[in-house]
Amino acid sequence: MTALTAPLPAQAGVESRTAPYAALLLRLTLGGLFLAHAGLKLFVFTPAGTAAFFGSLGLPPALGYAVIAAEALGGLALILGFYARIVALALVPILVGAIVTVHGANGFFAQNPGGGWEFAGLWAVMLLVQAGLGGGAYALRRD
């Protein structure tokens, strides 16, 4: 066993028998959220509409296409457990960008007009937890 796969000592406060399944549940949830948001940008807002929105924020419109691709590919990679630690960390800037450019000025609560940064902030923290836990059970490629 390597340091990444060795069971945690009991004093660490983590249940080593169930932690891989908790990581799996988190991974599936995060992956599903990213696929849902990529789908929203593809099928509701449309790629051109997403690019135009990014442009209206003063960002390069092409970044909208890159975010759609990152959300779709990243979501799929998380669901499959393909380099989950790396993918989780790579997706954090999307959520930080959403907070900085859109949601931060709307206050904390997601129910605020325009949506506050509460959900995006929680999502970013969940990605950091995933990066710390790794892919968990049934991961296609452990990292």
C-alpha positions in Angstrom: 0.0 0.0 0.0 1.2 3.5 -0.8 0.6 6.6 1.4 -2.3 7.5 -0.8 -4.1 4.2 -0.4 -3.1 3.2 3.1 -5.9 3.2 5.7 -6.0 6.2 7.9 -5.1 5.7 11.5 -8.1 5.5 13.9 -7.1 8.7 15.7 -7.5 10.7 12.5 -11.3 10.7 13.1 -12.1 9.4 9.6 -13.9 6.1 9.1 -11.6 4.4 6.7 -14.2 1.8 5.6 -16.8 4.4 4.5 -14.5 7.3 3.4 -14.0 6.0 -0.1 -17.8 5.8 -0.6 -18.2 9.3 0.7 -15.6 10.5 -1.8 -17.5 8.6 -4.5 -20.8 10.3 -3.5 -19.2 13.7 -3.5 -17.5 13.0 -6.9 -20.8 11.9 -8.5 -22.6 14.9 -7.1 -20.0 17.4 -8.3 -19.7 15.8 -11.7 -23.5 15.9 -12.1 -23.6 19.5 -11.1 -21.0 20.4 -13.7 -22.7 18.4 -16.4 -26.0 20.1 -15.6 -24.4 23.6 -15.8 -22.7 22.7 -19.1 -26.0 21.5 -20.4 -27.7 24.8 -19.3 -25.1 26.7 -21.2 -25.4 24.4 -24.3 -29.1 23.9 -24.6 -30.7 26.9 -22.8 -28.4 29.8 -23.1 -26.7 28.4 -26.2 -22.9 28.6 -26.7 -23.3 31.9 -28.6 -25.4 33.3 -25.9 -22.9 32.2 -23.2 -20.1 33.8 -25.2 -22.1 37.0 -25.5 -22.7 37.0 -21.7 -19.0 36.6 -21.0 -18.3 39.4 -23.4 -20.9 41.6 -21.5 -18.9 41.1 -18.4 -15.7 42.4 -20.1 -14.3 38.9 -20.4 -13.2 37.4 -23.7 -16.2 35.8 -25.3 -14.2 32.8 -26.3 -13.8 32.1 -22.5 -17.5 31.1 -22.5 -16.8 28.3 -24.9 -13.8 27.2 -22.8 -16.0 27.2 -19.7 -18.6 25.0 -21.4 -15.9 22.5 -22.4 -14.3 22.5 -19.0 -17.6 22.0 -17.2 -18.6 19.1 -19.6 -15.2 17.4 -19.6 -14.6 18.0 -16.0 -18.0 16.8 -14.9 -17.5 13.6 -16.9 -14.0 13.1 -15.5 -15.3 13.5 -12.0 -18.2 11.0 -12.5 -15.8 8.5 -14.0 -13.2 9.2 -11.3 -10.5 10.0 -13.8 -7.8 12.0 -12.0 -10.4 13.4 -9.6 -7.9 15.3 -7.5 -6.5 17.2 -10.4 -9.8 17.8 -12.1 -11.4 19.1 -8.9 -8.6 21.6 -8.5 -8.7 22.6 -12.1 -12.4 23.4 -11.8 -12.1 25.7 -8.8 -11.1 28.8 -10.9 -14.5 28.5 -12.8 -16.3 29.0 -9.5 -14.0 31.7 -8.2 -14.5 33.4 -11.5 -18.3 33.2 -11.2 -18.1 34.7 -7.7 -15.7 37.5 -8.8 -17.5 38.5 -12.0 -21.2 37.8 -11.3 -22.3 36.6 -7.9 -20.0 38.4 -5.5 -21.7 41.8 -5.9 -25.1 40.3 -5.2 -24.3 39.5 -1.6 -24.0 36.1 0.1 -27.3 34.4 -0.2 -28.2 32.5 -3.3 -31.8 33.8 -3.1 -30.7 37.4 -3.4 -31.6 39.1 -6.7 -29.1 37.9 -9.3 -28.0 35.1 -7.0 -25.3 35.6 -4.3 -22.1 33.8 -4.0 -23.3 31.2 -1.4 -23.7 28.3 -3.8 -20.6 28.9 -5.9 -18.6 29.3 -2.7 -19.9 26.0 -1.3 -19.3 24.3 -4.6 -15.6 25.5 -4.7 -15.1 24.2 -1.1 -16.6 20.9 -2.1 -14.1 20.7 -4.9 -11.3 21.3 -2.5 -12.6 18.6 -0.3 -12.7 16.2 -3.3 -9.1 17.1 -4.1 -8.2 16.2 -0.5 -10.1 13.0 -0.5 -9.2 11.7 -3.9 -11.5 9.8 -6.2 -12.7 7.3 -3.7 -14.4 4.0 -4.5 -14.8 2.9 -8.2 -12.6 5.6 -9.5 -11.4 4.8 -13.0 -7.9 6.3 -12.5 -6.7 7.0 -9.0 -4.4 9.9 -8.5 
